Amino acid sequence: MTTSIQTIPQTQTLGALLSEYGTNQIRSKGNLWSGITFIILGVIAVVVGLVAAVTEIGSSVVAFCGSVGLLNIAGVGA
């Protein structure tokens, strides 16, 4: 497996990155379920980001998910 390092523009959100990764999974490997999973995670991340932008509770949820390592559980960091 080849890993490439890409710079992330500051304007992109985590949700957009997850959705893009899921789309690339579907295109490159034909791994449909993995791609769909990451697209769904991306949509959830966008919604959580919007909630965090307007509420104090939402920012607590984002902090909690980050501290638990939710993305590592999902396999992004592995």
Secondary structure, 3 states (H helix, E strand, C coil): CCCCCCCCCCCCCHHHHHHHHHHHHHHHHCCHHHHHHHHHHHHHHHHHHHHHHHCHHHHHHHHHHHHHCHHHHHCCCC
